[in-house]
């Protein structure tokens, strides 16, 4: 049993040193080691507690070496559970001297700490264990109080007193056994370790950025640009900025962060991505070809011109270089007088007898017609062919259609857009004079060019 007890103490020491980590929510392990003193009450009577408790020289049994080691694990809400092993030599049996007796003890502990993260760290402890005096052992029920005094975040002094009650009452100096006694402990408590992946001094449990070294004031997150906003919340982590701008700079002070500002050095509006608009036309100066004159975006910020001064802007003017009317989309309108003049010219167009070919002598009148049509570039016209009643009706219909098409084609060939012209033949159906006289028939053989309304 003696050798087994020694091995157990050595094992506890080994386990303790291999589980040295801070005992709190971040680091649940704590190890302590130091010296212990045994104060024996031979009769089990503790009534002399008041006057003998501090009688170190006559009552306390101590070894001049490390004589206890304890290890415990934090389980939450201030509670820790653990184990402690100790050894001693007993030569003071109350007020009596005895031969050196070996003393070994193994105890299980439940500890409650009243405070958290303080320099002075008081606690209470209860538990039970087994104590051997030489070869004789007995179970104990323990209760104690203690105090940790932390010199640093990791190292402190532990002072503790435990009352260990033995229910068997059979020990005497001549027949030693474990009996009721006090065990006083003084030693070194070590709190260190824990998981701090990035080595910034903030444990991973409390580190909002556990893999990136940071600052304690930002819960372990870095602030690369030093603007007081941690990188994880900083939209511009490498440029110092303001909290209002989410950590980004605003060089021109227009309330738009430089990263979102198309004109970071000129104050502007949010609607124009931080750019100014001197003429207030909704086109940023940088894109405005007329920055001091209001104009639409589709014209690059410039006002639309009205080249012909007819009140219809060039963009809407079908005849931007010829004055016209609003009703006719900026183009001049064909008046009755113009229409009359047009048909006066058309009636003089001459064709080869019985054919649709235009005589060369009609070239000049065709030029006059083209001149009029070019003055009204958006107007559409119908070229109408008519005949007298000489000949069959079917022959006259075909001849009228052919002559109308011939005039249309001549005009198209000379540059009049084809979509503006249509051709139709009426044969002998629409005479304007009698067909009973040569003069009347001459009037009926005609071409008319009429405005399509």
C-alpha positions as CSV (number, residue, x, y, z in Angstrom):
1,X,0.0,0.0,0.0
2,X,2.8,2.4,0.8
3,X,4.5,2.0,-2.6
4,X,1.1,2.2,-4.3
5,X,0.4,5.5,-2.6
6,X,3.7,6.9,-3.7
7,X,3.1,5.9,-7.2
8,X,-0.3,7.6,-7.1
9,X,1.2,10.8,-5.9
10,X,3.8,10.7,-8.7
11,X,1.0,10.0,-11.2
12,X,-1.0,13.0,-10.0
13,X,2.1,15.2,-10.4
14,X,2.5,13.9,-14.0
15,X,-1.1,14.4,-14.9
16,X,-1.1,17.9,-13.3
17,X,2.0,19.1,-15.3
18,X,0.6,17.7,-18.5
19,X,-2.8,19.5,-18.1
20,X,-1.6,22.9,-17.0
21,X,-4.1,25.3,-18.4
22,X,-6.0,28.3,-17.0
23,X,-9.1,27.4,-14.9
24,X,-11.9,29.6,-16.2
25,X,-14.3,29.5,-19.1
26,X,-11.5,29.7,-21.6
27,X,-9.1,27.3,-19.9
28,X,-10.7,24.8,-17.6
29,X,-7.6,23.3,-16.1
30,X,-5.6,24.4,-13.1
31,X,-2.7,22.8,-11.3
32,X,-1.3,23.8,-7.9
33,X,1.7,22.3,-5.9
34,X,3.6,23.2,-2.7
35,X,3.9,22.2,0.9
36,X,1.3,20.8,3.2
37,X,1.1,20.7,7.0
38,X,-0.8,18.2,9.1
39,X,-2.3,19.2,12.5
40,X,-3.4,16.1,14.3
41,X,-6.1,15.8,17.0
42,X,-5.3,12.5,18.7
43,X,-8.6,12.2,20.5
44,X,-10.6,13.7,17.7
45,X,-11.5,16.6,19.9
46,X,-11.3,19.9,18.1
47,X,-12.4,22.0,21.0
48,X,-8.8,23.4,21.3
49,X,-9.1,24.8,17.8
50,X,-8.9,28.4,19.0
51,X,-5.6,28.3,20.9
52,X,-3.8,25.4,19.1
53,X,-4.7,26.1,15.4
54,X,-1.7,28.3,14.8
55,X,0.6,26.4,17.1
56,X,3.0,25.8,14.2
57,X,6.1,24.7,16.1
58,X,4.4,22.2,18.4
59,X,1.5,20.9,16.3
60,X,2.2,21.2,12.6
61,X,4.0,18.4,10.7
62,X,5.7,19.5,7.5
63,X,8.3,18.3,5.0
64,X,10.9,20.7,3.6
65,X,9.9,19.9,0.0
66,X,7.0,19.8,-2.4
67,X,4.5,17.6,-0.6
68,X,1.2,18.0,-2.5
69,X,-0.1,18.4,-6.0
70,X,-3.6,19.1,-7.1
71,X,-5.3,19.3,-10.4
72,X,-8.9,20.5,-11.1
73,X,-11.2,21.2,-14.0
74,X,-13.6,24.1,-14.3
75,X,-17.1,22.9,-15.1
76,X,-19.0,26.2,-15.1
77,X,-20.8,28.7,-12.8
78,X,-17.8,29.0,-10.5
79,X,-17.5,25.2,-9.9
80,X,-14.5,23.0,-10.4
81,X,-13.9,19.3,-9.7
82,X,-10.5,17.8,-9.1
83,X,-8.1,15.5,-7.2
84,X,-5.2,16.1,-4.9
85,X,-2.4,13.9,-3.6
86,X,-0.2,14.7,-0.6
87,X,2.5,13.1,1.5
88,X,4.0,14.0,4.9
89,X,5.9,12.7,7.9
90,X,4.2,12.8,11.2
91,X,6.4,13.3,14.4
92,X,4.0,15.5,16.3
93,X,0.9,13.7,17.6
94,X,-0.9,16.6,19.2
95,X,1.2,17.5,22.2
96,X,3.2,14.3,22.0
97,X,6.2,13.2,20.0
98,X,6.1,10.1,17.9
99,X,8.4,8.2,15.6
100,X,8.3,9.4,12.1
101,X,5.1,8.0,10.5
102,X,4.5,8.1,6.8
103,X,1.3,10.0,5.8
104,X,-0.3,9.7,2.4
105,X,-3.6,11.1,1.2
106,X,-5.7,11.1,-2.0
107,X,-8.7,13.4,-2.1
108,X,-11.5,14.3,-4.5
109,X,-12.6,17.9,-4.4
110,X,-15.5,20.1,-5.4
111,X,-14.5,23.8,-5.3
112,X,-16.6,26.9,-5.7
113,X,-15.0,30.2,-6.4
114,X,-16.9,33.3,-5.4
115,X,-15.3,35.8,-7.8
116,X,-14.2,35.7,-11.4
117,X,-11.1,37.4,-13.0
118,X,-10.0,39.1,-9.8
119,X,-6.6,39.3,-8.1
120,X,-8.0,38.0,-4.8
121,X,-9.9,34.8,-5.5
122,X,-11.6,33.2,-2.4
123,X,-13.1,29.8,-2.6
124,X,-14.7,27.0,-0.5
125,X,-14.1,23.3,-1.0
126,X,-15.8,20.1,0.0
127,X,-14.9,16.5,-0.8
128,X,-13.7,13.2,0.5
129,X,-10.8,10.9,0.2
130,X,-8.6,8.3,1.8
131,X,-5.7,8.8,4.2
132,X,-3.0,6.3,5.2
133,X,-0.8,6.5,8.3
134,X,1.9,4.0,7.6
135,X,0.0,0.9,6.6
136,X,-3.4,1.8,8.1
137,X,-5.9,3.9,6.1
138,X,-9.3,5.3,6.6
139,X,-11.8,7.4,4.6
140,X,-12.3,11.1,5.3
141,X,-14.9,13.7,4.6
142,X,-13.4,17.1,3.9
143,X,-14.3,20.7,4.0
144,X,-12.1,23.7,3.6
145,X,-11.6,27.3,2.6
146,X,-8.9,28.9,0.6
147,X,-7.6,31.9,-1.2
148,X,-5.8,32.4,-4.5
149,X,-3.7,35.6,-4.9
150,X,-2.8,36.1,-8.5
151,X,0.5,37.9,-9.2
152,X,-0.1,37.7,-13.0
153,X,-2.9,36.4,-15.2
154,X,-1.3,33.0,-15.0
155,X,0.6,32.6,-11.7
156,X,-0.6,33.0,-8.1
157,X,-0.2,31.9,-4.5
158,X,-2.7,29.4,-3.1
159,X,-3.4,29.3,0.7
160,X,-5.9,26.7,2.0
161,X,-7.0,25.0,5.1
162,X,-9.1,21.8,5.1
163,X,-10.8,20.0,7.9
164,X,-10.6,16.2,7.3
165,X,-13.0,14.1,9.5
166,X,-12.4,10.4,10.0
167,X,-15.3,8.4,11.3
168,X,-13.3,5.5,12.8
169,X,-11.9,6.4,16.2
170,X,-9.3,3.7,16.9
171,X,-5.9,5.3,16.5
172,X,-3.4,5.9,19.3
173,X,0.3,6.9,19.2
174,X,1.2,3.3,19.8
175,X,-1.2,2.1,17.1
176,X,-1.3,5.0,14.6
177,X,-4.0,5.3,12.0
178,X,-5.6,8.1,10.0
179,X,-7.6,10.3,12.4
180,X,-9.4,13.6,12.3
181,X,-7.0,16.4,11.5
182,X,-6.5,19.7,9.7
183,X,-4.4,19.9,6.5
184,X,-3.0,23.3,5.7
185,X,-1.7,23.9,2.1
186,X,0.5,26.7,0.7
187,X,1.7,26.5,-2.8
188,X,2.0,27.8,-6.3
189,X,-1.1,27.9,-8.6
190,X,-0.5,28.0,-12.3
191,X,-3.1,29.3,-14.7
192,X,-2.0,29.4,-18.3
193,X,-2.7,27.7,-21.6
194,X,-6.1,27.9,-23.2
195,X,-6.6,28.0,-27.0
196,X,-5.3,31.2,-28.5
197,X,-4.8,30.2,-32.2
198,X,-3.5,33.6,-33.4
199,X,-1.4,34.3,-30.3
200,X,-2.9,37.8,-29.7
201,X,-3.6,37.2,-26.0
202,X,-7.4,36.8,-26.5
203,X,-8.6,33.2,-26.1
204,X,-10.4,31.7,-29.0
205,X,-13.6,31.5,-27.0
206,X,-13.7,35.3,-26.6
207,X,-11.9,36.0,-29.9
208,X,-14.2,37.3,-32.6
209,X,-11.3,36.8,-35.1
210,X,-9.6,33.7,-33.7
211,X,-7.2,33.1,-36.6
212,X,-6.1,36.7,-37.1
213,X,-4.0,38.5,-34.4
214,X,-5.9,41.5,-33.1
215,X,-6.5,43.7,-30.1
216,X,-8.3,42.9,-26.8
217,X,-10.4,46.1,-27.1
218,X,-11.8,44.7,-30.3
219,X,-12.4,41.2,-29.0
220,X,-9.3,39.9,-30.7
221,X,-9.9,41.5,-34.1
222,X,-7.3,43.6,-35.9
223,X,-7.6,47.3,-36.8
224,X,-5.1,47.6,-39.7
225,X,-5.6,51.3,-40.4
226,X,-5.9,52.3,-36.8
227,X,-9.2,54.2,-37.2
228,X,-10.8,52.6,-34.2
229,X,-13.0,50.3,-36.3
230,X,-12.0,46.6,-36.3
231,X,-11.3,45.2,-39.8
232,X,-14.2,42.8,-39.6
233,X,-16.6,45.8,-39.5
234,X,-14.4,48.1,-41.6
235,X,-15.4,48.4,-45.2
236,X,-12.0,50.0,-45.9
237,X,-9.7,48.1,-43.6
238,X,-6.5,49.6,-45.1
239,X,-7.6,53.3,-45.1
240,X,-8.5,55.2,-42.0
241,X,-12.0,56.5,-42.0
242,X,-14.9,57.4,-39.8
243,X,-17.6,55.3,-38.1
244,X,-20.3,57.1,-40.1
245,X,-18.6,55.9,-43.3
246,X,-18.2,52.4,-41.9
247,X,-14.5,52.9,-41.6
248,X,-14.0,54.5,-45.0
249,X,-12.6,58.0,-45.8
250,X,-14.7,60.7,-47.4
251,X,-12.1,63.1,-48.8
252,X,-14.5,65.7,-50.1
253,X,-16.9,65.6,-47.1
254,X,-20.0,65.1,-49.2
255,X,-21.2,62.1,-47.1
256,X,-20.3,59.5,-49.7
257,X,-17.3,57.3,-49.0
258,X,-14.4,57.6,-51.4
259,X,-14.9,54.0,-52.5
260,X,-18.4,54.7,-53.7
261,X,-17.6,58.3,-54.9
262,X,-17.1,58.7,-58.6
263,X,-15.7,62.2,-57.8
264,X,-13.9,61.6,-54.5
265,X,-12.2,65.1,-54.5
266,X,-15.2,67.1,-55.4
267,X,-18.3,67.4,-53.2
268,X,-21.4,66.1,-55.0
269,X,-24.7,64.4,-54.5
270,X,-25.6,60.8,-53.8
271,X,-27.9,60.8,-56.8
272,X,-24.8,61.4,-59.1
273,X,-22.5,59.0,-57.1
274,X,-20.8,61.9,-55.3
275,X,-20.2,64.1,-58.4
276,X,-21.2,67.8,-58.7
277,X,-23.8,69.1,-61.2
278,X,-23.2,72.9,-61.7
279,X,-26.2,73.5,-63.9
280,X,-28.6,71.2,-62.1
281,X,-29.7,69.3,-65.1
282,X,-29.1,65.9,-63.6
283,X,-26.0,65.2,-65.6
284,X,-22.7,65.1,-63.6
285,X,-20.2,67.8,-64.6
286,X,-17.7,65.1,-65.6
287,X,-20.1,63.8,-68.2
288,X,-21.7,67.1,-69.1
289,X,-20.5,68.7,-72.4
290,X,-22.3,71.9,-71.3
291,X,-21.7,71.9,-67.5
292,X,-23.0,75.5,-67.2
293,X,-26.1,75.1,-69.4
294,X,-28.9,72.8,-68.4
295,X,-29.6,70.1,-70.9
296,X,-30.9,66.5,-71.1
297,X,-28.8,63.5,-70.5
298,X,-29.5,62.1,-74.0
299,X,-27.8,65.2,-75.4
300,X,-24.9,64.9,-73.0
301,X,-26.1,67.6,-70.8
302,X,-26.5,70.2,-73.5
303,X,-29.7,71.9,-74.6
304,X,-31.2,70.7,-77.9
305,X,-30.7,73.0,-80.9
306,X,-33.3,74.4,-83.2
307,X,-31.3,75.0,-86.3
308,X,-34.1,76.4,-88.5
309,X,-35.7,78.4,-85.7
310,X,-39.2,77.0,-86.3
311,X,-39.8,76.1,-82.6
312,X,-39.3,72.4,-83.2
313,X,-36.1,71.1,-81.7
314,X,-33.8,69.4,-84.1
315,X,-34.2,66.1,-82.3
316,X,-37.9,66.2,-83.1
317,X,-37.7,68.1,-86.4
318,X,-38.1,66.0,-89.5
319,X,-36.8,69.0,-91.4
320,X,-34.2,70.4,-89.1
321,X,-32.7,72.8,-91.7
322,X,-36.1,74.0,-93.2
323,X,-38.6,76.0,-91.1
324,X,-41.9,74.3,-90.7
325,X,-44.8,73.9,-88.4
326,X,-45.1,72.0,-85.1
327,X,-48.2,70.2,-86.5
328,X,-46.1,68.9,-89.4
329,X,-43.1,67.8,-87.1
330,X,-41.0,70.9,-88.1
331,X,-41.5,70.5,-91.8
332,X,-43.3,73.0,-94.1
333,X,-46.9,72.1,-95.0
334,X,-48.2,71.8,-98.5
335,X,-50.7,74.6,-99.1
336,X,-53.6,74.7,-101.6
337,X,-51.6,77.1,-103.6
338,X,-48.6,74.8,-103.8
339,X,-50.9,71.9,-104.6
340,X,-52.5,73.8,-107.4
341,X,-49.1,74.8,-108.8
342,X,-48.0,71.2,-108.6
343,X,-50.9,70.0,-110.7
344,X,-50.5,72.8,-113.2
345,X,-47.0,71.4,-113.8
346,X,-48.2,67.8,-113.9
347,X,-50.9,68.5,-116.5
348,X,-48.2,69.6,-118.9
349,X,-46.3,66.3,-118.9
350,X,-46.4,64.9,-122.4
351,X,-46.3,61.2,-123.4
352,X,-45.6,59.6,-126.7
353,X,-48.9,58.8,-128.5
354,X,-50.6,55.7,-127.1
355,X,-47.6,55.0,-124.9
356,X,-46.4,55.7,-121.3
357,X,-43.0,57.0,-122.2
358,X,-42.5,60.7,-121.2
359,X,-41.4,63.0,-124.0
360,X,-38.1,64.7,-123.7
361,X,-39.8,68.1,-124.0
362,X,-41.3,67.5,-120.6
363,X,-37.9,67.3,-118.8
364,X,-38.1,70.9,-117.6
365,X,-41.5,70.6,-116.1
366,X,-40.4,67.4,-114.3
367,X,-37.5,69.4,-112.8
368,X,-40.0,72.0,-111.5
369,X,-42.1,69.2,-109.9
370,X,-39.0,67.7,-108.2
371,X,-38.1,71.1,-106.8
372,X,-41.5,71.4,-105.2
373,X,-41.4,67.9,-103.8
374,X,-38.0,68.5,-102.2
375,X,-39.3,71.5,-100.4
376,X,-41.7,69.2,-98.5
377,X,-39.5,66.2,-97.6
378,X,-42.0,64.5,-95.4
379,X,-45.1,65.0,-97.5
380,X,-46.5,62.0,-99.4
381,X,-48.1,62.2,-102.8
382,X,-50.2,60.1,-105.2
383,X,-49.4,60.2,-108.9
384,X,-52.8,59.7,-110.7
385,X,-53.1,58.8,-114.4
386,X,-56.2,59.7,-116.5
387,X,-57.3,59.2,-120.2
388,X,-60.1,60.4,-122.5
389,X,-62.8,58.0,-123.6
390,X,-61.3,57.1,-127.0
391,X,-60.6,53.4,-127.2
392,X,-61.7,50.6,-125.0
393,X,-62.2,51.1,-121.3
394,X,-59.7,48.3,-120.4
395,X,-57.1,49.8,-122.8
396,X,-57.5,53.2,-121.2
397,X,-57.3,51.8,-117.7
398,X,-54.0,50.1,-118.4
399,X,-52.6,53.2,-120.2
400,X,-53.5,55.4,-117.2
401,X,-51.8,53.1,-114.8
402,X,-48.7,52.8,-116.9
403,X,-48.3,56.6,-117.3
404,X,-48.8,57.1,-113.5
405,X,-46.1,54.5,-112.8
406,X,-43.8,56.1,-115.5
407,X,-44.0,59.5,-113.7
408,X,-43.4,57.9,-110.3
409,X,-40.4,56.1,-111.5
410,X,-39.0,59.2,-113.1
411,X,-39.3,61.1,-109.8
412,X,-37.7,58.2,-107.9
413,X,-34.8,58.0,-110.3
414,X,-34.2,61.7,-109.7
415,X,-33.9,61.2,-105.9
416,X,-37.5,61.4,-104.5
417,X,-37.8,58.7,-101.8
418,X,-40.1,55.9,-103.1
419,X,-42.0,55.6,-99.9
420,X,-43.4,59.1,-100.5
421,X,-45.0,58.2,-103.8
422,X,-47.7,55.9,-104.9
423,X,-49.2,55.5,-108.4
424,X,-52.7,54.8,-109.5
425,X,-54.6,54.8,-112.8
426,X,-58.3,55.8,-113.2
427,X,-58.6,55.4,-117.0
428,X,-61.5,57.4,-118.4
429,X,-63.5,57.3,-115.2
430,X,-62.7,60.8,-113.8
431,X,-63.0,63.3,-116.7
432,X,-62.7,67.0,-115.9
433,X,-64.2,68.0,-119.3
434,X,-66.4,66.6,-122.0
435,X,-65.0,63.9,-124.2
436,X,-67.2,65.1,-127.1
437,X,-64.7,67.8,-128.2
438,X,-61.1,67.7,-129.0
439,X,-60.3,70.3,-126.4
440,X,-62.2,68.4,-123.7
441,X,-60.5,65.2,-124.5
442,X,-57.1,67.0,-124.3
443,X,-57.9,68.1,-120.8
444,X,-59.0,64.6,-119.8
445,X,-55.6,63.2,-120.9
446,X,-53.6,64.3,-117.8
447,X,-51.5,63.3,-114.8
448,X,-52.2,64.7,-111.4
449,X,-49.9,64.7,-108.3
450,X,-52.0,65.1,-105.2
451,X,-51.0,65.4,-101.5
452,X,-51.9,62.4,-99.3
453,X,-53.6,63.8,-96.2
